[in-house]
Amino acid sequence: MSEHPQTWLITGCSSGFGELLVRKLRASGHNVIATGRNADAKLAHLKDTGASILDLDVAAPPNLIQATIDKAWALYPGGIDIIVNNAGYILTGFVEEVTPKELEDVFKTNFFGPFNITQAVLPKLRAKGSGTLLYMSSQAGWHGDATAGGYCSSKFALEGLVESLSKELAVVAPGIKVLLVEPGYYDTRAWHNINIVPPRQPDYATLNSQTRAQVAGIIGNEPGDSVLAVDRIIELVNGTGMAAGRTIPLRVPLGSDGLDKVKTKCEETLKICQEWEDVARSTDMKRM
């Protein structure tokens, strides 16, 4: 049993990182509020953990999210300490084929969900003077992949929002920690929950087949161990284990594959800045 139990609220707990976090935290004696859509059915397997279970569709209108956050806040003395924005929606489809409605669905879950939850809980955290806002992003928040434009763009947007938020809170509420975790490919059920855009443009048929074959090759061969990832996430929040004694940055990639892709993108971007610096600076205003 944890000597000083924390209260965690986690979205998207039906499987994957969300479910693992619930089980790990409850085993350590922490209070956990597990949330998800159709919670009575989809989170029934978590009832034996002793977690509080609430129905929360992160794609719901802001007023419904606010009502759920208010209810969750009142469940334990002192409110909520850590909010984990974990719920996600994966869409695969070429940019030319994706409909506005399909793209909107991705953003409702991956961007507006965390946004609305953040707005609902921030006044309470600021009044409390402490807490952690953790956002499960992805290596996809750094680079685009063919057929992943919808998913990647939602994670790019989330990362920009959270980076701005971190700078705002550093001034007005320095006791609130903001953290982006960027996993690579892990042995969760994420690949089994992909929403696939039906083929709509024959010109993409060959690339579509190649991409699907790549995805099929990943399933069952994911390089990341999700149990170890959950251990690292908890350590990042609490500054323990491998995070002990270290200054924890806003962004932390997880998994060798995710780390390598982030490093490659940074190296490519730095190279562009170096090689095109003269062009960039040539447009500066010439003042006497």
Secondary structure, 3 states (H helix, E strand, C coil): CCCCCCEEEECCCCCHHHHHHHHHHHHCCCEEEEEECCHHHHCHHHHHHCCEEEECCCCCCHHHHHHHHHHHHCCCCCCCCEEEECCCCCEEECCCCCCHHHHHHHHHHHHHHHHHHHHHHHHHHHHHCCEEEEEECCHHHCCCCCCEHHHHHHHHHHHHHHHHHHHHHHHHCCCEEEEEEEECCECCCHHHHCEECCCCCHHHHHHHHHHHHHHHHHCCCCCECHHHHHHHHHHHHHCCHHHCCCCCCCEEEECHHHHHHHHHHHHHHHHHHHHCHHHHHCCCCCCC
